[in-house]
Amino acid sequence: MGHPVLYRKRFMPQETILLRDDILVYQDEKVIVTKWNVFRPKAKFSHGVSCYFLEDGYKVSKFLNDQEELVYYYCDIIDTTYDAQENSYLFTDLLADVIVYDSGFVKVVDLAELADMLDEGVITEELVKKCLRRLEKLLEIIYGGNFGELTKYLEIEGSK
């Protein structure tokens, strides 16, 4: 059937983008691993590797600089929709994110954006609830010392 087509949908700004330049590295029924370059160049990082956890509702990305050094791990809370007819995945960013630094410091970000989008009627209450439940599950993994179970997918051969 070939490689699936990948899309990213965001609420802020409201957009859906075809991830045409992402390179599929690995796929099974539970995960999709891609490598990519940033859309808009940044001073701190230029490329990375992402793992979409299809059943769990998050994407864990390894952000790298030009020297191939880890800048941080960035975790998006997502909702995934698969279209079998098109063989495509739509990954909807549910706004709340977790940044995990190499030092072990963990930072939860964009919760105010989540609240603002709910207030404005841009995101549904149902999606906000999904987001918060998935965020809690992800934080339990991180704080429980099991983050390596997620980041191991970012080391798959071909993702470097």
N, C-alpha and C positions, 0 to 999 in steps of 0.2 A: 504493500500500500504506500510505501514511501514515508518520508519524514513528515510529521505533522506541521501545520502552519500555526505559528504562535502570535498571539495578540496580547497587548497590555492595555487595560482600561484604567483610567484614573478619574477621580472625582474632582481633583484640584491640581492643575486645571482640568476641566472636563474634556477628555480626549481618549480616543482609542487608536493605538499605534500598532502597525504590523511590525513585528520584530524580525524583519527580513535579513538583517546582518548577523543575527545571533547564530552561532554554530552549534548544532545538536551534537553533544559528546556521548550521551548515554540516555537510554530510556527503558523503563520497565513499567509494570502496571501501577507502581507506587510513586515513582520519581521521574523527573526529566532534568537532565543536567545540560546546561549550555555554557558556552564561553562567548564573550562579547567585548566590544570597545564602547566607551561612553558616547552618547549622542552629542553632548556638548563638552569639549575638552575642559578639564579641571586641573588645577595646579597640583593637588594632592594625589589624585589617582587617574588612571587612563583606561583601565580595562579590568576584567575580572571573570569570575566563574559563578554561576548560580545553580542552585538545586531547588526545583519546585517540588514540594511534598504534596502530591495531588489529593490525598485523603485527609491530610492534617490541616491544610489551609494556611501554609506559610511557605515563603521562599527565603532561603538563606544564601546570601551572596558574599563572596570573598573579593574585596576591593583591593586591587594591586596598583603600585606605582610603576613608572617606566623601568625601574631597577628590579622588578618582579618581587618587591617587598610588600608584605601585608600592611595595608593601611588600617583596615578594620573589617569585621564581619557586619553586614547589614541585613537585618531580617524584616521582611515585609509580611504583614498579615494579609492574606489574599483569599479570594473566592474563585474557584475554578469551574468553568463550564466547558464541556467537551461536545463538539458537533461531529458526530460520526460520518455524516454525509460529506462534509468538507474535510474531515480529518484535521480539525483545528481545535486549539485550546484558547479560551479567552480567560486571561488571568486578571481579575479585578482587584486592584489595590484598595484595601479597606482602611487605608490611612495610618493606622497605628503602626509604629516601627520600633525595632529594638536594635541598638548598635552595641556590638560586643568588641571591645578593644583587646589587643594582644596582652595587655596588662591584667586582663580579667574584669576591668571596669565595665559595667553594664548600664546603658542609658536607654530609657523608654522615651520616645519622642512622638510628637504630632497628635497627642490626645485632644488638645484644644481644637485642632483642625477637625477631628472626628466629631466633636460636640458641635462645632460651627456648622458643619455640613448637615448634621441632623436637624439643627435649628432652622436651617434654610430649606429643608425638605429635599436636599440633593441625594442623601443616603437614607435608606429605610431603617426603621427601628430594628427590624429583623436582621439586617446586615450588621448593624452596630452590636447587637447581642452576639452574633457569630464572631465578630471581630474580637470582642472582649473575652469570650470563652477561649478562642484560639490563642490570644495573647497570654492568657493565664497559663495555658498548657505549655506554650513555648518557654515562658519564664520558669515554670517548674522544671523543665528539662535543663535550662541554663543553670539555675541556682542549685539544682540537684547534682551538678557536676557531670551531666551527660551530654553536654553540647557537642562533644567529639563524635557522638553517634550521628549527628546531623552534618557536621563539617567533613566527615570522612568521604562523603560523596563529591566534595570539591577537589579531591585528590585523585580522582579516577584518571587513568592513563588517557591522554588526549586532551585533558582539560587544562594542561599547563601550556 
